[in-house]
Amino acid sequence: MKKRTRILYWFYKLSWKKMLGIGTFLLMVGAYWPIQQAALERTRTRSEAALLPQPQPITTEFEVPQGPPKIFLVDHFFGKVGDAVLVHGENLGGLHKDSWVSLAGKKIKEDNLVSWTGSYIEFKVPEGAVSGRVEISILGKRTTWPGVFFVTDETTEAELRLMGEAGSNQAQLLAEGIRGSQELLVWLLLINSEGELGLSPGSGVRMEKKVLDLPIGRVYEIKLRLSSSITAESQARLVPLLTVIKTEEQMVGIARGELSDSGGLLKPLQAHPLYVSF
């Protein structure tokens, strides 16, 4: 009781300036944790969160195409409304009244376009968007990315994870929420590096692969046939689908993912993290 009384007496003796300083200090301490947590949250409203870095500064200058337009990668291959999407390619020209980009057959309006150069287009997933193909038309010449862009939300269950093993040159491609699926098509992209990847399918998984050498890097297109037991197990825990072995310098990213059932129906899919250096 005496100790409490002494503390109160000390407090009442403080000047208003000292009391204001102590109050400010306590507010700063209280605010530190939520500020720190907010700083750690990943955001995808700009291109810095993309799998590949921006190849050049944003510009509105039109670059006259030297050939037909090409799309190498849509990065990411999934996203929520408002998320940034980068379309990497060549002969994309620039923002022009006779050029457009569309998602699932619906043209992206100019207020959702972030940037447009000769080598990439950046847009934000608009309200009401649905999953589908990304197509571009440059001065009347059209092309479509072979993959599917998935519009995801908090109800999206199916997810891939590429997890490196500590002290090892191996990583596991894991999945959860894939019950009822029969096949997974995935692109693994080697970023800014050469050499081969070692790939070994997990138990209950059969694999086919081919290698695509694109201007953005080497892509391993992998088809995994999934057993019903492993997809059912994925509802309770992460299940291993593939072991990836690389060299020390290589960085590997998930550049495309499509999960289908026995009838070929696609299931919305997301991936975290998109790339890993292990």
C-alpha positions as protocol buffer text, in pm:
chain_id: "A"
residue {
  index: 1
  type: MET
  ca { x: 0 y: 0 z: 0 }
}
residue {
  index: 2
  type: LYS
  ca { x: 283 y: 240 z: 87 }
}
residue {
  index: 3
  type: LYS
  ca { x: 457 y: 157 z: -241 }
}
residue {
  index: 4
  type: ARG
  ca { x: 138 y: 237 z: -436 }
}
residue {
  index: 5
  type: THR
  ca { x: 99 y: 565 z: -244 }
}
residue {
  index: 6
  type: ARG
  ca { x: 458 y: 667 z: -324 }
}
residue {
  index: 7
  type: ILE
  ca { x: 398 y: 597 z: -694 }
}
residue {
  index: 8
  type: LEU
  ca { x: 80 y: 806 z: -695 }
}
residue {
  index: 9
  type: TYR
  ca { x: 257 y: 1089 z: -511 }
}
residue {
  index: 10
  type: TRP
  ca { x: 540 y: 1081 z: -767 }
}
residue {
  index: 11
  type: PHE
  ca { x: 287 y: 1085 z: -1051 }
}
residue {
  index: 12
  type: TYR
  ca { x: 95 y: 1383 z: -912 }
}
residue {
  index: 13
  type: LYS
  ca { x: 420 y: 1577 z: -868 }
}
residue {
  index: 14
  type: LEU
  ca { x: 506 y: 1546 z: -1241 }
}
residue {
  index: 15
  type: SER
  ca { x: 477 y: 1857 z: -1454 }
}
residue {
  index: 16
  type: TRP
  ca { x: 231 y: 1855 z: -1742 }
}
residue {
  index: 17
  type: LYS
  ca { x: 521 y: 1846 z: -1991 }
}
residue {
  index: 18
  type: LYS
  ca { x: 666 y: 1532 z: -1835 }
}
residue {
  index: 19
  type: MET
  ca { x: 323 y: 1370 z: -1824 }
}
residue {
  index: 20
  type: LEU
  ca { x: 273 y: 1451 z: -2194 }
}
residue {
  index: 21
  type: GLY
  ca { x: 613 y: 1301 z: -2279 }
}
residue {
  index: 22
  type: ILE
  ca { x: 542 y: 980 z: -2089 }
}
residue {
  index: 23
  type: GLY
  ca { x: 201 y: 951 z: -2256 }
}
residue {
  index: 24
  type: THR
  ca { x: 354 y: 994 z: -2599 }
}
residue {
  index: 25
  type: PHE
  ca { x: 617 y: 730 z: -2524 }
}
residue {
  index: 26
  type: LEU
  ca { x: 352 y: 479 z: -2410 }
}
residue {
  index: 27
  type: LEU
  ca { x: 148 y: 544 z: -2727 }
}
residue {
  index: 28
  type: MET
  ca { x: 455 y: 478 z: -2942 }
}
residue {
  index: 29
  type: VAL
  ca { x: 525 y: 151 z: -2759 }
}
residue {
  index: 30
  type: GLY
  ca { x: 162 y: 45 z: -2797 }
}
residue {
  index: 31
  type: ALA
  ca { x: 162 y: 123 z: -3168 }
}
residue {
  index: 32
  type: TYR
  ca { x: 487 y: -57 z: -3243 }
}
residue {
  index: 33
  type: TRP
  ca { x: 346 y: -410 z: -3265 }
}
residue {
  index: 34
  type: PRO
  ca { x: 60 y: -342 z: -3512 }
}
residue {
  index: 35
  type: ILE
  ca { x: 292 y: -124 z: -3724 }
}
residue {
  index: 36
  type: GLN
  ca { x: 553 y: -400 z: -3730 }
}
residue {
  index: 37
  type: GLN
  ca { x: 291 y: -658 z: -3828 }
}
residue {
  index: 38
  type: ALA
  ca { x: 159 y: -436 z: -4106 }
}
residue {
  index: 39
  type: ALA
  ca { x: 510 y: -390 z: -4241 }
}
residue {
  index: 40
  type: LEU
  ca { x: 554 y: -768 z: -4259 }
}
residue {
  index: 41
  type: GLU
  ca { x: 229 y: -823 z: -4453 }
}
residue {
  index: 42
  type: ARG
  ca { x: 286 y: -907 z: -4821 }
}
residue {
  index: 43
  type: THR
  ca { x: 99 y: -689 z: -5068 }
}
residue {
  index: 44
  type: ARG
  ca { x: 30 y: -746 z: -5434 }
}
residue {
  index: 45
  type: THR
  ca { x: -107 y: -412 z: -5537 }
}
residue {
  index: 46
  type: ARG
  ca { x: 213 y: -330 z: -5725 }
}
residue {
  index: 47
  type: SER
  ca { x: 454 y: -522 z: -5945 }
}
residue {
  index: 48
  type: GLU
  ca { x: 732 y: -548 z: -5685 }
}
residue {
  index: 49
  type: ALA
  ca { x: 557 y: -860 z: -5552 }
}
residue {
  index: 50
  type: ALA
  ca { x: 580 y: -1034 z: -5888 }
}
residue {
  index: 51
  type: LEU
  ca { x: 774 y: -1352 z: -5959 }
}
residue {
  index: 52
  type: LEU
  ca { x: 1004 y: -1170 z: -6203 }
}
residue {
  index: 53
  type: PRO
  ca { x: 1140 y: -819 z: -6144 }
}
residue {
  index: 54
  type: GLN
  ca { x: 1024 y: -528 z: -6357 }
}
residue {
  index: 55
  type: PRO
  ca { x: 1237 y: -535 z: -6673 }
}
residue {
  index: 56
  type: GLN
  ca { x: 1231 y: -156 z: -6714 }
}
residue {
  index: 57
  type: PRO
  ca { x: 1080 y: 160 z: -6564 }
}
residue {
  index: 58
  type: ILE
  ca { x: 714 y: 236 z: -6628 }
}
residue {
  index: 59
  type: THR
  ca { x: 664 y: 434 z: -6948 }
}
residue {
  index: 60
  type: THR
  ca { x: 375 y: 544 z: -7169 }
}
residue {
  index: 61
  type: GLU
  ca { x: 591 y: 564 z: -7483 }
}
residue {
  index: 62
  type: PHE
  ca { x: 461 y: 347 z: -7768 }
}
residue {
  index: 63
  type: GLU
  ca { x: 717 y: 104 z: -7912 }
}
residue {
  index: 64
  type: VAL
  ca { x: 639 y: 5 z: -8270 }
}
residue {
  index: 65
  type: PRO
  ca { x: 611 y: -379 z: -8274 }
}
residue {
  index: 66
  type: GLN
  ca { x: 874 y: -557 z: -8482 }
}
residue {
  index: 67
  type: GLY
  ca { x: 661 y: -867 z: -8521 }
}
residue {
  index: 68
  type: PRO
  ca { x: 349 y: -1038 z: -8387 }
}
residue {
  index: 69
  type: PRO
  ca { x: 282 y: -1002 z: -8012 }
}
residue {
  index: 70
  type: LYS
  ca { x: 389 y: -1283 z: -7779 }
}
residue {
  index: 71
  type: ILE
  ca { x: 307 y: -1363 z: -7416 }
}
residue {
  index: 72
  type: PHE
  ca { x: 575 y: -1552 z: -7223 }
}
residue {
  index: 73
  type: LEU
  ca { x: 427 y: -1542 z: -6874 }
}
residue {
  index: 74
  type: VAL
  ca { x: 133 y: -1410 z: -6672 }
}
residue {
  index: 75
  type: ASP
  ca { x: 273 y: -1334 z: -6329 }
}
residue {
  index: 76
  type: HIS
  ca { x: 107 y: -1432 z: -6099 }
}
residue {
  index: 77
  type: PHE
  ca { x: -122 y: -1696 z: -6247 }
}
residue {
  index: 78
  type: PHE
  ca { x: -378 y: -1621 z: -5973 }
}
residue {
  index: 79
  type: GLY
  ca { x: -494 y: -1320 z: -5775 }
}
residue {
  index: 80
  type: LYS
  ca { x: -769 y: -1147 z: -5580 }
}
residue {
  index: 81
  type: VAL
  ca { x: -966 y: -844 z: -5696 }
}
residue {
  index: 82
  type: GLY
  ca { x: -727 y: -546 z: -5685 }
}
residue {
  index: 83
  type: ASP
  ca { x: -410 y: -757 z: -5712 }
}
residue {
  index: 84
  type: ALA
  ca { x: -142 y: -662 z: -5966 }
}
residue {
  index: 85
  type: VAL
  ca { x: -79 y: -889 z: -6266 }
}
residue {
  index: 86
  type: LEU
  ca { x: 223 y: -865 z: -6498 }
}
residue {
  index: 87
  type: VAL
  ca { x: 200 y: -992 z: -6855 }
}
residue {
  index: 88
  type: HIS
  ca { x: 555 y: -1053 z: -6982 }
}
residue {
  index: 89
  type: GLY
  ca { x: 609 y: -1073 z: -7355 }
}
residue {
  index: 90
  type: GLU
  ca { x: 743 y: -893 z: -7660 }
}
residue {
  index: 91
  type: ASN
  ca { x: 606 y: -667 z: -7934 }
}
residue {
  index: 92
  type: LEU
  ca { x: 340 y: -540 z: -7693 }
}
residue {
  index: 93
  type: GLY
  ca { x: 371 y: -183 z: -7824 }
}
residue {
  index: 94
  type: GLY
  ca { x: 222 y: 36 z: -7554 }
}
residue {
  index: 95
  type: LEU
  ca { x: -105 y: 195 z: -7453 }
}
residue {
  index: 96
  type: HIS
  ca { x: -294 y: 261 z: -7777 }
}
residue {
  index: 97
  type: LYS
  ca { x: -659 y: 306 z: -7875 }
}
residue {
  index: 98
  type: ASP
  ca { x: -634 y: 6 z: -8110 }
}
residue {
  index: 99
  type: SER
  ca { x: -478 y: -229 z: -7853 }
}
residue {
  index: 100
  type: TRP
  ca { x: -631 y: -406 z: -7552 }
}
residue {
  index: 101
  type: VAL
  ca { x: -578 y: -676 z: -7291 }
}
residue {
  index: 102
  type: SER
  ca { x: -859 y: -899 z: -7166 }
}
residue {
  index: 103
  type: LEU
  ca { x: -927 y: -1150 z: -6889 }
}
residue {
  index: 104
  type: ALA
  ca { x: -1180 y: -1428 z: -6955 }
}
residue {
  index: 105
  type: GLY
  ca { x: -1300 y: -1243 z: -7265 }
}
residue {
  index: 106
  type: LYS
  ca { x: -1362 y: -913 z: -7087 }
}
residue {
  index: 107
  type: LYS
  ca { x: -1140 y: -617 z: -7177 }
}
residue {
  index: 108
  type: ILE
  ca { x: -948 y: -452 z: -6893 }
}
residue {
  index: 109
  type: LYS
  ca { x: -1061 y: -92 z: -6862 }
}
residue {
  index: 110
  type: GLU
  ca { x: -803 y: 184 z: -6864 }
}
residue {
  index: 111
  type: ASP
  ca { x: -861 y: 270 z: -6498 }
}
residue {
  index: 112
  type: ASN
  ca { x: -734 y: -80 z: -6409 }
}
residue {
  index: 113
  type: LEU
  ca { x: -423 y: -50 z: -6629 }
}
residue {
  index: 114
  type: VAL
  ca { x: -108 y: 35 z: -6434 }
}
residue {
  index: 115
  type: SER
  ca { x: 154 y: 35 z: -6712 }
}
residue {
  index: 116
  type: TRP
  ca { x: 204 y: -79 z: -7068 }
}
residue {
  index: 117
  type: THR
  ca { x: 539 y: -105 z: -7248 }
}
residue {
  index: 118
  type: GLY
  ca { x: 683 y: -304 z: -7536 }
}
residue {
  index: 119
  type: SER
  ca { x: 777 y: -592 z: -7307 }
}
residue {
  index: 120
  type: TYR
  ca { x: 514 y: -605 z: -7034 }
}
residue {
  index: 121
  type: ILE
  ca { x: 164 y: -497 z: -6937 }
}
residue {
  index: 122
  type: GLU
  ca { x: 57 y: -448 z: -6577 }
}
residue {
  index: 123
  type: PHE
  ca { x: -307 y: -439 z: -6472 }
}
residue {
  index: 124
  type: LYS
  ca { x: -514 y: -487 z: -6159 }
}
residue {
  index: 125
  type: VAL
  ca { x: -777 y: -760 z: -6130 }
}
residue {
  index: 126
  type: PRO
  ca { x: -1105 y: -568 z: -6173 }
}
residue {
  index: 127
  type: GLU
  ca { x: -1421 y: -600 z: -5966 }
}
residue {
  index: 128
  type: GLY
  ca { x: -1641 y: -883 z: -6091 }
}
residue {
  index: 129
  type: ALA
  ca { x: -1354 y: -1059 z: -6272 }
}
residue {
  index: 130
  type: VAL
  ca { x: -1375 y: -1436 z: -6328 }
}
residue {
  index: 131
  type: SER
  ca { x: -1107 y: -1696 z: -6400 }
}
residue {
  index: 132
  type: GLY
  ca { x: -1003 y: -1745 z: -6762 }
}
residue {
  index: 133
  type: ARG
  ca { x: -747 y: -1680 z: -7034 }
}
residue {
  index: 134
  type: VAL
  ca { x: -542 y: -1363 z: -7066 }
}
residue {
  index: 135
  type: GLU
  ca { x: -549 y: -1232 z: -7422 }
}
residue {
  index: 136
  type: ILE
  ca { x: -393 y: -927 z: -7584 }
}
residue {
  index: 137
  type: SER
  ca { x: -455 y: -750 z: -7911 }
}
residue {
  index: 138
  type: ILE
  ca { x: -182 y: -520 z: -8043 }
}
residue {
  index: 139
  type: LEU
  ca { x: -296 y: -308 z: -8338 }
}
residue {
  index: 140
  type: GLY
  ca { x: -533 y: -588 z: -8439 }
}
residue {
  index: 141
  type: LYS
  ca { x: -287 y: -877 z: -8391 }
}
residue {
  index: 142
  type: ARG
  ca { x: -399 y: -1111 z: -8111 }
}
residue {
  index: 143
  type: THR
  ca { x: -240 y: -1376 z: -7893 }
}
residue {
  index: 144
  type: THR
  ca { x: -341 y: -1568 z: -7581 }
}
residue {
  index: 145
  type: TRP
  ca { x: -136 y: -1708 z: -7293 }
}
residue {
  index: 146
  type: PRO
  ca { x: -174 y: -2089 z: -7285 }
}
residue {
  index: 147
  type: GLY
  ca { x: -234 y: -2092 z: -6910 }
}
residue {
  index: 148
  type: VAL
  ca { x: -540 y: -1998 z: -6707 }
}
residue {
  index: 149
  type: PHE
  ca { x: -551 y: -1704 z: -6465 }
}
residue {
  index: 150
  type: PHE
  ca { x: -749 y: -1787 z: -6151 }
}
residue {
  index: 151
  type: VAL
  ca { x: -943 y: -1522 z: -5963 }
}
residue {
  index: 152
  type: THR
  ca { x: -918 y: -1632 z: -5600 }
}
residue {
  index: 153
  type: ASP
  ca { x: -1072 y: -1524 z: -5270 }
}
residue {
  index: 154
  type: GLU
  ca { x: -1093 y: -1640 z: -4908 }
}
residue {
  index: 155
  type: THR
  ca { x: -1291 y: -1950 z: -5013 }
}
residue {
  index: 156
  type: THR
  ca { x: -1016 y: -2086 z: -5242 }
}
residue {
  index: 157
  type: GLU
  ca { x: -901 y: -2415 z: -5088 }
}
residue {
  index: 158
  type: ALA
  ca { x: -651 y: -2563 z: -5333 }
}
residue {
  index: 159
  type: GLU
  ca { x: -298 y: -2440 z: -5271 }
}
residue {
  index: 160
  type: LEU
  ca { x: 58 y: -2529 z: -5373 }
}
residue {
  index: 161
  type: ARG
  ca { x: 361 y: -2466 z: -5157 }
}
residue {
  index: 162
  type: LEU
  ca { x: 726 y: -2487 z: -5259 }
}
residue {
  index: 163
  type: MET
  ca { x: 920 y: -2543 z: -4937 }
}
residue {
  index: 164
  type: GLY
  ca { x: 1299 y: -2559 z: -4919 }
}
residue {
  index: 165
  type: GLU
  ca { x: 1469 y: -2797 z: -4677 }
}
residue {
  index: 166
  type: ALA
  ca { x: 1715 y: -2633 z: -4436 }
}
residue {
  index: 167
  type: GLY
  ca { x: 2080 y: -2708 z: -4516 }
}
residue {
  index: 168
  type: SER
  ca { x: 1984 y: -2891 z: -4836 }
}
residue {
  index: 169
  type: ASN
  ca { x: 1960 y: -2825 z: -5209 }
}
residue {
  index: 170
  type: GLN
  ca { x: 1617 y: -2986 z: -5216 }
}
residue {
  index: 171
  type: ALA
  ca { x: 1263 y: -2853 z: -5192 }
}
residue {
  index: 172
  type: GLN
  ca { x: 923 y: -3016 z: -5175 }
}
residue {
  index: 173
  type: LEU
  ca { x: 625 y: -2921 z: -5388 }
}
residue {
  index: 174
  type: LEU
  ca { x: 334 y: -2969 z: -5149 }
}
residue {
  index: 175
  type: ALA
  ca { x: -41 y: -2938 z: -5194 }
}
residue {
  index: 176
  type: GLU
  ca { x: -352 y: -2907 z: -4982 }
}
residue {
  index: 177
  type: GLY
  ca { x: -723 y: -2889 z: -5054 }
}
residue {
  index: 178
  type: ILE
  ca { x: -701 y: -3082 z: -5383 }
}
residue {
  index: 179
  type: ARG
  ca { x: -958 y: -3356 z: -5313 }
}
residue {
  index: 180
  type: GLY
  ca { x: -1133 y: -3482 z: -5626 }
}
residue {
  index: 181
  type: SER
  ca { x: -852 y: -3370 z: -5857 }
}
residue {
  index: 182
  type: GLN
  ca { x: -679 y: -3607 z: -6094 }
}
residue {
  index: 183
  type: GLU
  ca { x: -404 y: -3407 z: -6265 }
}
residue {
  index: 184
  type: LEU
  ca { x: -185 y: -3108 z: -6187 }
}
residue {
  index: 185
  type: LEU
  ca { x: -4 y: -2915 z: -6459 }
}
residue {
  index: 186
  type: VAL
  ca { x: 266 y: -2690 z: -6316 }
}
residue {
  index: 187
  type: TRP
  ca { x: 540 y: -2471 z: -6458 }
}
residue {
  index: 188
  type: LEU
  ca { x: 862 y: -2448 z: -6258 }
}
residue {
  index: 189
  type: LEU
  ca { x: 1068 y: -2152 z: -6373 }
}
residue {
  index: 190
  type: LEU
  ca { x: 1445 y: -2128 z: -6328 }
}
residue {
  index: 191
  type: ILE
  ca { x: 1511 y: -1759 z: -6267 }
}
residue {
  index: 192
  type: ASN
  ca { x: 1838 y: -1598 z: -6383 }
}
residue {
  index: 193
  type: SER
  ca { x: 2029 y: -1925 z: -6378 }
}
residue {
  index: 194
  type: GLU
  ca { x: 2140 y: -2214 z: -6597 }
}
residue {
  index: 195
  type: GLY
  ca { x: 2163 y: -2588 z: -6551 }
}
residue {
  index: 196
  type: GLU
  ca { x: 1910 y: -2862 z: -6493 }
}
residue {
  index: 197
  type: LEU
  ca { x: 1660 y: -2933 z: -6220 }
}
residue {
  index: 198
  type: GLY
  ca { x: 1632 y: -3276 z: -6063 }
}
residue {
  index: 199
  type: LEU
  ca { x: 1268 y: -3385 z: -6029 }
}
residue {
  index: 200
  type: SER
  ca { x: 1133 y: -3687 z: -5843 }
}
residue {
  index: 201
  type: PRO
  ca { x: 759 y: -3754 z: -5799 }
}
residue {
  index: 202
  type: GLY
  ca { x: 619 y: -3846 z: -5459 }
}
residue {
  index: 203
  type: SER
  ca { x: 436 y: -4163 z: -5361 }
}
residue {
  index: 204
  type: GLY
  ca { x: 108 y: -4201 z: -5546 }
}
residue {
  index: 205
  type: VAL
  ca { x: 214 y: -3955 z: -5819 }
}
residue {
  index: 206
  type: ARG
  ca { x: 312 y: -4019 z: -6182 }
}
residue {
  index: 207
  type: MET
  ca { x: 508 y: -3755 z: -6374 }
}
residue {
  index: 208
  type: GLU
  ca { x: 558 y: -3634 z: -6729 }
}
residue {
  index: 209
  type: LYS
  ca { x: 779 y: -3336 z: -6811 }
}
residue {
  index: 210
  type: LYS
  ca { x: 916 y: -3126 z: -7092 }
}
residue {
  index: 211
  type: VAL
  ca { x: 1152 y: -2828 z: -7097 }
}
residue {
  index: 212
  type: LEU
  ca { x: 1069 y: -2492 z: -7255 }
}
residue {
  index: 213
  type: ASP
  ca { x: 1343 y: -2234 z: -7307 }
}
residue {
  index: 214
  type: LEU
  ca { x: 1177 y: -1893 z: -7297 }
}
residue {
  index: 215
  type: PRO
  ca { x: 1331 y: -1543 z: -7292 }
}
residue {
  index: 216
  type: ILE
  ca { x: 1227 y: -1517 z: -6924 }
}
residue {
  index: 217
  type: GLY
  ca { x: 1415 y: -1837 z: -6833 }
}
residue {
  index: 218
  type: ARG
  ca { x: 1396 y: -2214 z: -6852 }
}
residue {
  index: 219
  type: VAL
  ca { x: 1053 y: -2359 z: -6777 }
}
residue {
  index: 220
  type: TYR
  ca { x: 986 y: -2717 z: -6670 }
}
residue {
  index: 221
  type: GLU
  ca { x: 631 y: -2806 z: -6772 }
}
residue {
  index: 222
  type: ILE
  ca { x: 530 y: -3092 z: -6545 }
}
residue {
  index: 223
  type: LYS
  ca { x: 215 y: -3302 z: -6549 }
}
residue {
  index: 224
  type: LEU
  ca { x: 146 y: -3495 z: -6230 }
}
residue {
  index: 225
  type: ARG
  ca { x: -117 y: -3771 z: -6225 }
}
residue {
  index: 226
  type: LEU
  ca { x: -257 y: -3789 z: -5873 }
}
residue {
  index: 227
  type: SER
  ca { x: -398 y: -4092 z: -5692 }
}
residue {
  index: 228
  type: SER
  ca { x: -734 y: -4059 z: -5516 }
}
residue {
  index: 229
  type: SER
  ca { x: -574 y: -4149 z: -5183 }
}
residue {
  index: 230
  type: ILE
  ca { x: -324 y: -3862 z: -5194 }
}
residue {
  index: 231
  type: THR
  ca { x: -584 y: -3605 z: -5299 }
}
residue {
  index: 232
  type: ALA
  ca { x: -819 y: -3719 z: -5020 }
}
residue {
  index: 233
  type: GLU
  ca { x: -535 y: -3694 z: -4769 }
}
residue {
  index: 234
  type: SER
  ca { x: -470 y: -3334 z: -4880 }
}
residue {
  index: 235
  type: GLN
  ca { x: -790 y: -3221 z: -4705 }
}
residue {
  index: 236
  type: ALA
  ca { x: -628 y: -3294 z: -4368 }
}
residue {
  index: 237
  type: ARG
  ca { x: -265 y: -3197 z: -4429 }
}
residue {
  index: 238
  type: LEU
  ca { x: -7 y: -3087 z: -4684 }
}
residue {
  index: 239
  type: VAL
  ca { x: 89 y: -3379 z: -4909 }
}
residue {
  index: 240
  type: PRO
  ca { x: 419 y: -3409 z: -5100 }
}
residue {
  index: 241
  type: LEU
  ca { x: 385 y: -3424 z: -5477 }
}
residue {
  index: 242
  type: LEU
  ca { x: 736 y: -3362 z: -5607 }
}
residue {
  index: 243
  type: THR
  ca { x: 1094 y: -3331 z: -5485 }
}
residue {
  index: 244
  type: VAL
  ca { x: 1293 y: -3058 z: -5662 }
}
residue {
  index: 245
  type: ILE
  ca { x: 1675 y: -3069 z: -5661 }
}
residue {
  index: 246
  type: LYS
  ca { x: 1876 y: -2770 z: -5780 }
}
residue {
  index: 247
  type: THR
  ca { x: 2224 y: -2621 z: -5766 }
}
residue {
  index: 248
  type: GLU
  ca { x: 2325 y: -2366 z: -5504 }
}
residue {
  index: 249
  type: GLU
  ca { x: 2287 y: -2065 z: -5737 }
}
residue {
  index: 250
  type: GLN
  ca { x: 1947 y: -2148 z: -5882 }
}
residue {
  index: 251
  type: MET
  ca { x: 1616 y: -1989 z: -5782 }
}
residue {
  index: 252
  type: VAL
  ca { x: 1297 y: -2176 z: -5864 }
}
residue {
  index: 253
  type: GLY
  ca { x: 947 y: -2034 z: -5902 }
}
residue {
  index: 254
  type: ILE
  ca { x: 596 y: -2166 z: -5959 }
}
residue {
  index: 255
  type: ALA
  ca { x: 496 y: -1986 z: -6277 }
}
residue {
  index: 256
  type: ARG
  ca { x: 175 y: -2170 z: -6366 }
}
residue {
  index: 257
  type: GLY
  ca { x: -58 y: -2418 z: -6203 }
}
residue {
  index: 258
  type: GLU
  ca { x: -374 y: -2591 z: -6325 }
}
residue {
  index: 259
  type: LEU
  ca { x: -560 y: -2854 z: -6127 }
}
residue {
  index: 260
  type: SER
  ca { x: -821 y: -3065 z: -6308 }
}
residue {
  index: 261
  type: ASP
  ca { x: -1061 y: -3348 z: -6225 }
}
residue {
  index: 262
  type: SER
  ca { x: -1140 y: -3659 z: -6432 }
}
residue {
  index: 263
  type: GLY
  ca { x: -1369 y: -3456 z: -6659 }
}
residue {
  index: 264
  type: GLY
  ca { x: -1105 y: -3188 z: -6724 }
}
residue {
  index: 265
  type: LEU
  ca { x: -1282 y: -2929 z: -6506 }
}
residue {
  index: 266
  type: LEU
  ca { x: -1034 y: -2684 z: -6357 }
}
residue {
  index: 267
  type: LYS
  ca { x: -1029 y: -2599 z: -5987 }
}
residue {
  index: 268
  type: PRO
  ca { x: -917 y: -2251 z: -5867 }
}
residue {
  index: 269
  type: LEU
  ca { x: -560 y: -2274 z: -5741 }
}
residue {
  index: 270
  type: GLN
  ca { x: -312 y: -2049 z: -5562 }
}
residue {
  index: 271
  type: ALA
  ca { x: 51 y: -2088 z: -5455 }
}
residue {
  index: 272
  type: HIS
  ca { x: 259 y: -1961 z: -5158 }
}
residue {
  index: 273
  type: PRO
  ca { x: 543 y: -1886 z: -5176 }
}
residue {
  index: 274
  type: LEU
  ca { x: 576 y: -1843 z: -5550 }
}
residue {
  index: 275
  type: TYR
  ca { x: 953 y: -1877 z: -5558 }
}
residue {
  index: 276
  type: VAL
  ca { x: 1220 y: -2014 z: -5330 }
}
residue {
  index: 277
  type: SER
  ca { x: 1600 y: -2012 z: -5315 }
}
residue {
  index: 278
  type: PHE
  ca { x: 1714 y: -2313 z: -5111 }
}
